[in-house]
Amino acid sequence: MKLTPLVCLVLGLAIATVMWAQSKEDAQTKALREQLERETAARKAEADKAIAADIARNPDGANAQAARKAAEAAKAQELEKQTTEEKTKADSIANAETAAAKDEKERKEAAARWEAGAAERARAAAAQKAAVDKWRASAKPAPSIIMNKRADGSASVMVDGNVTSFPTVAEAEAYVEKVRSKADTTLSY
């Protein structure tokens, strides 16, 4: 179906009319609800006034007894609510104190375990240090190699303080590789 401007206008007006009717109906419903609430409140006020008048005329009548029972029930309910709140508050305080005591006990136990393990940790650290020292003493260190390239294309290599000169950088690099391959070191970091 092709929508022409006229069809769009008619559809728009139809939708607007339905929306306006719906909003008018909502307003009427709201007004009726508010009126019903006012009438209910007025009837309740009249009934309360009549009961109060009856209680004033007949202090031992059924309405007076019902009012006393209702007041006692409300008072008992309030007392129960206060008791429940106090019990809840006392329970939360007790739970917090129990949790704090448990945390303190666990902290003290952990500190005692740490203290008890101090000697074992010291022995383990000493054994590890001795093993490392033994390993270092048994190994022969790698040679100290320094290579210097000159601007004229020659190079010099110093191995453990002994300097050797080479006419080319390639020969110097070959010498360095040879020294490194001959070095039999077990130390590696």
C-alpha positions as CSV (number, residue, x, y, z in Angstrom):
1,M,0.0,0.0,0.0
2,K,1.3,3.4,-1.0
3,L,1.0,6.1,1.6
4,T,0.0,9.4,0.2
5,P,0.1,12.6,2.3
6,L,-3.7,12.5,2.6
7,V,-3.7,8.9,3.9
8,C,-1.0,9.9,6.4
9,L,-3.0,12.9,7.6
10,V,-6.1,10.8,8.1
11,L,-4.2,8.1,10.0
12,G,-2.6,10.8,12.1
13,L,-5.9,12.4,13.0
14,A,-7.4,8.9,13.9
15,I,-4.5,8.1,16.2
16,A,-4.7,11.6,17.8
17,T,-8.4,11.2,18.4
18,V,-7.9,7.8,20.0
19,M,-5.1,9.1,22.2
20,W,-7.2,12.1,23.3
21,A,-10.1,9.8,24.2
22,Q,-7.8,7.6,26.1
23,S,-6.3,10.5,28.1
24,K,-9.8,11.9,28.8
25,E,-10.9,8.4,30.0
26,D,-7.8,8.2,32.3
27,A,-8.6,11.6,33.7
28,Q,-12.2,10.5,34.4
29,T,-11.0,7.3,36.1
30,K,-8.6,9.2,38.2
31,A,-11.3,11.7,39.3
32,L,-13.7,8.8,40.2
33,R,-11.0,7.1,42.2
34,E,-10.2,10.3,44.1
35,Q,-14.0,10.9,44.8
36,L,-14.4,7.3,46.1
37,E,-11.4,7.8,48.4
38,R,-12.8,11.0,49.8
39,E,-16.2,9.4,50.4
40,T,-14.6,6.4,52.1
41,A,-12.6,8.6,54.3
42,A,-15.8,10.7,55.2
43,R,-17.8,7.5,56.0
44,K,-14.9,6.2,58.2
45,A,-14.7,9.6,60.0
46,E,-18.5,9.5,60.6
47,A,-18.3,5.9,61.9
48,D,-15.4,6.8,64.2
49,K,-17.4,9.8,65.5
50,A,-20.5,7.6,66.1
51,I,-18.3,5.0,68.0
52,A,-16.7,7.8,70.1
53,A,-20.2,9.2,71.0
54,D,-21.4,5.7,71.9
55,I,-18.3,5.1,74.1
56,A,-18.9,8.5,75.8
57,R,-22.6,7.5,76.5
58,N,-21.9,3.9,77.5
59,P,-18.3,3.4,78.9
60,D,-18.9,-0.3,79.5
61,G,-20.5,-1.0,76.2
62,A,-19.4,-3.2,73.3
63,N,-17.8,-0.4,71.4
64,A,-15.8,0.7,74.5
65,Q,-14.7,-2.8,75.1
66,A,-13.7,-3.2,71.5
67,A,-11.8,0.1,71.6
68,R,-9.9,-1.0,74.8
69,K,-9.1,-4.4,73.1
70,A,-7.9,-2.6,70.0
71,A,-5.7,-0.2,72.1
72,E,-4.3,-3.2,74.1
73,A,-3.6,-5.1,70.8
74,A,-1.9,-2.0,69.3
75,K,0.1,-1.6,72.5
76,A,1.1,-5.3,72.5
77,Q,2.0,-5.1,68.9
78,E,4.2,-2.0,69.5
79,L,5.9,-3.7,72.5
80,E,6.5,-6.8,70.4
81,K,8.0,-4.7,67.6
82,Q,10.3,-3.0,70.2
83,T,11.2,-6.3,71.6
84,T,12.0,-7.7,68.2
85,E,14.1,-4.6,67.3
86,E,16.0,-4.9,70.7
87,K,16.6,-8.6,70.1
88,T,17.8,-8.0,66.6
89,K,20.1,-5.2,67.8
90,A,21.5,-7.4,70.6
91,D,21.9,-10.3,68.2
92,S,23.9,-8.1,65.7
93,I,26.1,-6.8,68.5
94,A,26.7,-10.4,69.8
95,N,27.5,-11.5,66.2
96,A,29.9,-8.7,65.7
97,E,31.7,-9.4,69.0
98,T,31.8,-13.1,68.1
99,A,33.3,-12.3,64.7
100,A,35.8,-10.0,66.2
101,A,36.9,-12.6,68.8
102,K,37.2,-15.2,66.1
103,D,39.3,-12.9,63.9
104,E,41.6,-12.1,66.9
105,K,42.0,-15.8,67.7
106,E,42.8,-16.6,64.1
107,R,45.4,-13.7,64.0
108,K,47.0,-14.9,67.2
109,E,47.1,-18.5,65.9
110,A,48.7,-17.4,62.6
111,A,51.3,-15.3,64.5
112,A,52.1,-18.3,66.7
113,R,52.5,-20.6,63.6
114,W,54.7,-18.0,62.0
115,E,56.8,-17.7,65.1
116,A,57.1,-21.5,65.4
117,G,58.3,-21.8,61.8
118,A,61.0,-19.1,62.2
119,A,63.7,-21.6,63.1
120,E,62.8,-23.9,60.2
121,R,62.8,-20.9,57.8
122,A,66.2,-19.8,59.1
123,R,67.6,-23.4,58.6
124,A,66.2,-23.5,55.1
125,A,67.7,-20.1,54.3
126,A,71.1,-21.1,55.7
127,A,71.1,-24.4,53.7
128,Q,70.1,-22.5,50.5
129,K,72.9,-19.9,51.0
130,A,75.5,-22.7,51.7
131,A,74.4,-24.5,48.5
132,V,74.7,-21.3,46.4
133,D,78.1,-20.6,47.9
134,K,79.3,-24.1,47.2
135,W,78.0,-23.9,43.6
136,R,79.8,-20.6,43.1
137,A,83.0,-21.9,44.6
138,S,83.0,-25.0,42.4
139,A,82.5,-23.2,39.1
140,K,85.1,-21.4,37.1
141,P,84.0,-17.9,36.1
142,A,83.5,-16.9,32.5
143,P,86.3,-14.8,30.9
144,S,86.0,-11.1,30.9
145,I,86.0,-10.0,27.3
146,I,86.1,-6.4,26.0
147,M,86.2,-5.6,22.2
148,N,87.2,-2.2,20.8
149,K,86.5,-1.4,17.2
150,R,88.7,1.4,15.6
151,A,87.8,3.8,12.9
152,D,90.4,2.3,10.5
153,G,88.6,-1.1,10.5
154,S,91.0,-2.8,12.9
155,A,90.0,-4.0,16.4
156,S,91.5,-5.0,19.7
157,V,90.2,-7.6,22.2
158,M,91.0,-7.7,25.9
159,V,90.5,-11.1,27.5
160,D,91.0,-11.2,31.3
161,G,93.5,-8.2,31.0
162,N,95.4,-9.5,28.0
163,V,95.1,-7.3,24.9
164,T,95.3,-8.7,21.4
165,S,95.1,-6.6,18.2
166,F,93.5,-7.7,14.9
167,P,93.7,-6.1,11.4
168,T,89.9,-6.6,10.8
169,V,86.8,-6.6,13.0
170,A,85.7,-10.0,11.6
171,E,88.9,-11.6,12.9
172,A,88.4,-10.0,16.3
173,E,84.8,-11.3,16.4
174,A,86.0,-14.8,15.4
175,Y,88.6,-14.7,18.2
176,V,85.9,-13.6,20.8
177,E,83.7,-16.5,19.7
178,K,86.6,-19.0,20.0
179,V,87.4,-17.7,23.6
180,R,83.7,-18.0,24.6
181,S,83.4,-21.5,23.2
182,K,86.5,-22.7,25.0
183,A,85.3,-21.2,28.3
184,D,83.7,-24.0,30.3
185,T,81.7,-22.2,32.9
186,T,78.9,-23.8,34.9
187,L,77.8,-20.4,36.2
188,S,74.8,-18.9,34.4
189,Y,72.6,-16.2,35.8
